Amino acid sequence: MLSLILQRIFAAVFMGLMMLSPAMASDLMFGTLQFRATIGSMPSSAGYLSITNHGAMDDRLLAAESSLSRKTELHTMEVTNGVMKMRQIDGGIAIPAGKKIQLAPGGFHVMLIGLKAPLDADKNYQVTLVFEKAGKIKLTGLAKRPADLNMPSSHSPDAHSPDAHSSSKNSMVMPKSN
């Protein structure tokens, strides 16, 4: 009888602690990770995926890590007055509870700067995403030719919102091609 009471108390305490815990990796669901394949000695590439937060608490993608490049950063791309600007994101990307964030061409993405070797099409590569609450999560994705990337537009309903990150720095301005 005492054993049964202790088991029930333990189960109740355990369930209570689980409900109070911050966002866990199991609260986040990841779409297919895709890398932009490179040609020759291209110095950079990008990674794209969707992140859905099924948890009750907001989380934040703080950083990305990879051994593929000299630097790995979170970036955003915007067009202002006909000029495309790519910027590193300060403060990470908010992943609100119950919402989906899209990292896609033309918007948020993982930027691989100073590649150590080309990213060959149809080969798998890894990146580690660092979240404020869920911690580090290692993902594997396939490098694809730009025309083969299967991503929604960065302006679709599943894409990011303009205030989903804080400020940006290290702006790179590129003329918009027609």
Legacy VTK file of the C-alpha trace (Angstrom):
# vtk DataFile Version 3.0
C-alpha trace
ASCII
DATASET POLYDATA
POINTS 178 float
0.000 0.000 0.000
2.800 2.410 0.942
4.607 1.476 -2.293
1.533 2.343 -4.373
1.176 5.731 -2.639
4.874 6.530 -3.231
4.552 5.573 -6.907
1.569 7.903 -7.329
3.349 10.752 -5.546
6.444 10.258 -7.713
4.313 10.183 -10.885
2.480 13.374 -9.888
5.728 15.214 -9.080
7.337 14.022 -12.325
4.354 15.160 -14.426
4.313 18.515 -12.643
7.995 19.074 -13.378
7.505 18.141 -17.027
4.733 20.723 -17.382
6.962 23.458 -15.911
9.977 22.671 -18.073
10.972 25.124 -20.825
10.628 24.288 -24.503
12.235 20.999 -25.389
13.472 19.717 -28.726
10.362 17.518 -28.894
8.252 20.722 -29.009
9.981 21.761 -32.237
9.312 20.082 -35.557
11.688 20.609 -38.462
10.892 20.554 -42.154
13.399 19.138 -44.604
16.778 20.871 -44.320
18.160 21.858 -47.725
21.485 23.444 -48.589
22.217 25.415 -51.746
24.752 23.310 -53.675
27.836 25.189 -54.837
29.757 25.200 -58.098
33.536 25.365 -58.195
35.049 27.545 -55.507
31.950 29.507 -54.475
32.815 30.967 -51.048
29.375 30.708 -49.432
26.103 28.846 -49.346
22.856 28.829 -47.380
20.607 26.410 -45.527
16.808 26.454 -45.532
14.095 24.702 -43.505
10.873 25.279 -41.608
10.636 25.199 -37.813
7.285 24.663 -36.113
6.910 25.200 -32.359
4.275 22.802 -31.003
5.065 23.812 -27.428
3.206 26.155 -25.103
6.223 28.471 -24.724
8.022 30.664 -27.246
11.585 29.728 -28.165
14.281 31.549 -30.112
16.782 30.326 -32.694
19.943 32.015 -31.407
22.638 30.685 -33.730
23.742 27.993 -36.129
27.009 26.058 -36.046
28.722 24.040 -38.751
32.129 22.643 -39.569
31.376 23.248 -43.272
32.440 26.880 -43.163
34.693 29.381 -41.450
31.609 31.228 -40.135
27.974 30.198 -39.792
25.411 32.935 -39.178
21.677 33.579 -39.184
20.782 36.040 -41.956
17.794 37.775 -43.456
17.331 39.191 -46.936
15.078 42.134 -47.718
14.417 44.327 -50.743
14.260 48.051 -49.958
13.788 50.595 -52.746
14.719 47.975 -55.328
17.962 47.022 -53.563
18.401 43.566 -52.070
20.091 43.650 -48.656
21.389 40.639 -46.772
22.085 41.116 -43.068
23.207 39.072 -40.106
20.478 38.844 -37.468
21.248 40.043 -33.938
19.264 38.436 -31.134
18.082 35.421 -33.079
14.772 34.510 -34.692
11.648 34.196 -32.547
9.863 30.851 -32.784
6.473 31.661 -31.188
4.459 28.906 -29.529
2.038 27.348 -31.993
3.665 29.021 -35.018
5.780 28.005 -38.004
8.824 29.977 -39.162
10.226 29.461 -42.664
13.922 29.850 -43.454
13.844 30.198 -47.243
15.496 32.015 -50.148
14.631 35.696 -49.990
14.096 35.712 -46.203
15.611 34.143 -43.097
18.339 31.572 -43.758
21.451 29.923 -42.315
24.460 31.517 -44.027
27.639 29.458 -44.490
30.534 31.891 -45.057
34.003 30.785 -46.129
33.182 27.236 -47.169
35.988 24.781 -46.479
34.933 22.631 -49.457
32.215 22.762 -52.111
28.721 21.545 -51.194
28.090 18.935 -53.857
24.520 18.438 -55.082
22.775 15.307 -53.819
25.106 14.897 -50.811
24.143 15.221 -47.146
25.638 17.818 -44.799
25.053 18.748 -41.153
24.325 21.919 -39.246
23.572 22.443 -35.552
20.850 24.892 -34.599
21.145 26.543 -31.181
17.881 27.446 -29.436
17.371 29.514 -26.297
15.251 26.836 -24.583
15.493 23.662 -26.677
19.318 23.789 -26.756
21.481 22.427 -29.564
19.853 20.305 -32.252
21.931 18.664 -35.001
20.201 18.286 -38.364
21.229 16.657 -41.627
20.124 17.941 -45.010
20.683 17.452 -48.704
22.511 19.942 -50.929
20.435 20.779 -53.988
20.960 22.806 -57.129
19.229 26.211 -56.798
16.536 25.236 -59.322
15.786 22.078 -57.306
15.305 23.755 -53.922
11.789 22.974 -52.736
10.869 25.938 -50.533
7.829 28.193 -50.272
8.290 31.852 -51.063
9.634 33.901 -48.175
6.447 35.976 -48.521
4.001 33.047 -48.163
1.766 32.644 -45.070
4.250 30.050 -43.750
7.160 32.471 -44.006
8.621 34.754 -41.361
7.040 37.928 -40.071
8.980 41.215 -40.281
9.204 41.570 -36.505
10.189 37.969 -35.786
13.787 38.999 -35.139
15.441 41.908 -33.445
17.957 44.068 -35.274
20.398 43.249 -38.050
24.049 44.075 -38.597
26.808 43.574 -41.141
24.664 44.603 -44.109
25.569 43.277 -47.557
23.885 45.238 -50.360
23.344 43.589 -53.717
21.604 45.203 -56.700
18.315 43.520 -57.565
18.568 41.526 -60.787
15.735 41.686 -63.328
LINES 1 179
178 0 1 2 3 4 5 6 7 8 9 10 11 12 13 14 15 16 17 18 19 20 21 22 23 24 25 26 27 28 29 30 31 32 33 34 35 36 37 38 39 40 41 42 43 44 45 46 47 48 49 50 51 52 53 54 55 56 57 58 59 60 61 62 63 64 65 66 67 68 69 70 71 72 73 74 75 76 77 78 79 80 81 82 83 84 85 86 87 88 89 90 91 92 93 94 95 96 97 98 99 100 101 102 103 104 105 106 107 108 109 110 111 112 113 114 115 116 117 118 119 120 121 122 123 124 125 126 127 128 129 130 131 132 133 134 135 136 137 138 139 140 141 142 143 144 145 146 147 148 149 150 151 152 153 154 155 156 157 158 159 160 161 162 163 164 165 166 167 168 169 170 171 172 173 174 175 176 177
